[in-house]
Amino acid sequence: NTSGVIYLTFDDGPSTYTYQILNTLAKYNIKATFFVTKAGSDDAILKEYQQGHTVALHTYTHDWNIYQSVATYLDDLNKVANRVKSITGVDAKYVRFPGGSSNQKIYYRSNNTITIYDLINALNERGYKYFDWNVSVEDAGGCAYVSSKSACVLNNFKKYLRSNQENIVLMHDIKSYTAAALEDMIIYGINNHYTFKAIDDNTTPVHFR
């Protein structure tokens, strides 16, 4: 008898807005997941880890050229993994592909040399788990092009949540309006009896089909 689970996940950071997000999460004692890049300060990643959040791997460069081959993808992944290990002392094992595990996107970005399945197999061989999402607040999509950006993010959050599932929510901690909307999202989730969790080994990955 639960209204579902919310996994707040943030891509592309850290950034200056990450600290605002961390303060909001701490205010409500909620844990989230950060899929990090080469961006931002080491201090922000350290704070994510010290405050009990899951630090996961997005990409080092977030350059679509990483999809040229399995080797170029793994080289990029290893760089961001080494960054996280040097800051936290932990081997991060959760991954999110830039653009998600969309075979079409990777297929065309790689000039038809690899598929998503080649990359998934490479991750599996190295003990990684990858996570897509089933809720997007569109903070890097449609909401970036409207005047009331924070309201748009909040409305999409409410619109796409489902009480009968684990909701893995895609957001970006490089967006000021996402940071501004976060407290209202959390309040909405609490008032509607959702449970908030960070991704861990017990989380069932959401994979695109």
N, C-alpha and C positions, 0 to 999 in steps of 0.2 A: 504494500500500500504506500507507494512513493510516487511523487510527481516527476520523477526522473532525475538524471544526473547532468550537471553542466561541467564540462572541461573547458575552461578559458585558456585559449592558446594564442600566443603572440608571435608573429613572424617578423623577420627582417631587422630586428634590433641587435643590441640595445641602442637607445638614442637618449636625448635629453628628457624625453617624455617618459622613459622607463621609470625614472624615480617617482614621478607622480603616480604612475600605475602601481608601483610597489607600495607607496604610502596608502593608497586606497585599499589595496588588498589587505594590508596589515590592519587597517582600521576595522575590517570585518573578519579578520582571521581566516582569510580564504587563500588557498594555495592554487597556483596556476602553473602553466608550462610555457617556457620561452624557447622558441626555435631560433637560435642566434646565428649571426654572421660575423664577418670581420669588423663590422661597424661598431661605433660607440666605444665606451671605456671599459677596461678590464674591471674597474671598480663596480660598474653596474652589474656585470655578470657575477662577480663575487657576492654582491648583495642579494641577487636572486637566489643564489645557492645557500647563503647563510640564513636567509629567511624561510628556507624550507620549500622553495619552489623547485620544479623540475627544469633543469637546464638541458636542452636538447639541441640537435644539430639541424640547421636549415641548409646553409651553403656558406662558403667563405666569400666568394665574389658576387654571387647572385647574377652572374653573367651567363646568358644562354649558351655561350660557347662551351660550357662544361658538359653539354650533352653531345659533343662531337664524337665521343667514344666512351667506353667503360673506363678506360684509363684516365681520361681527363676528368670524368665525374669523380672517380675515387681520389684523384690527386687533390681536387678541391675539397672533398669531404674530409680527407685526412688533415688538411690545413685547419679547418674549423674545429675538428676533433682535438687536435693538438693544442689549439688555443684554449678550449674549455678545460682540458686536462691540466694545462699549466696554471690555470687560475684556481680551479676547484680541487685538483688532485684526483678527479673522478673520470673514468672512461664513460662518456655519454654514449648511450646505445639506442636512443630514439631519434628518428630522422623524419624530416618532411622534405619532399622534393619541391623545388621551385616550380610553381604551377600545378602542384599535385601530381599524382601518378596517372596523368593523362597520356595515354600512348600516342594519341594523335599529335599532341603538342610536342612531345619529345621526338617523335618520328620525323616531323618536318623540321624541327630545330636542328636535328643532327644530320640533315641531308640524306636521310634514309639509310644510315649506316648502322644504327642500333634501335632497339625498341625498349619500352619500359621494362619488359620482362628480362632483358639482359641486365638491367640495373638492379631489379628486384633480386635476381639470382645472386648477383655480386654482394648485395647487402645481406642476404640470408647466409651466404657462405662465411660472412664475417661477424655474424651474431647480432646484426642490427634489426630493429623493428621499425617499419615506416608507418606514418599516420597521415591520412587525408582528413577530411572534415565533412560533416553533414549539416552544419549551420554556418552560413557566411553573413556577416553584418554588412558586407559590401563596402568596407571602409577604403579599400583600394580600387573599388569599382564605381558603381553608380553614385554612392554617397560623396565621392570626391568631387562631383560635378554639380552639386546643388548648393544652395545658400545655407540651409540649415543642416549642416553636416552631422553634428552630434545627434540631433533629433532623428535624422535618417538612420544612423547607426542603431540607436535605441529601438526604433520602430522595426527594423529588420531583425534585431535580436528577439523581440517579442513575437514577431510574425512566424519565424522559422523554428522556434523551440518546439519540441514535442515531449509530452509527459510520459510517453511509452518507450523512450529510448535513452541511450547515453548520447548526449548532445556534445559533440566536439566542435567548438565554436572557433572559426577562423577570424583572427583580428591581426592588427599590425601595431606594434608599439612605437612605430615611427610617425604615427598620426596623432596630432594634438587633439583633434576632435574625438578620437577613440578614447584617449585618456580622459577627456572631459566627460564622456558619456558613461564611463565604466561604473561609477558609483550608482547611477540610476539603473544600470543593468543588474548590478548585484542586488539592489533593493528589490527589484522586480522578481528576481529569482528566489530570494528569501521569502518574500510575501506569498509566492506561489508554491512554496514548499519543495523547491528543488534542493538537491545536495550538490555542493561544489567540491570538485576533486582535481588534483594534479595527475597527469599521466604517470602511471607506474606499471610494474610488471603484471598487475591484475587488470589493467585496462584492455578491453577488446578493441583492437585497431579498427578504424573505419577505413575501408579501401574503396576507391572508385572502381566501378565495373566497366 
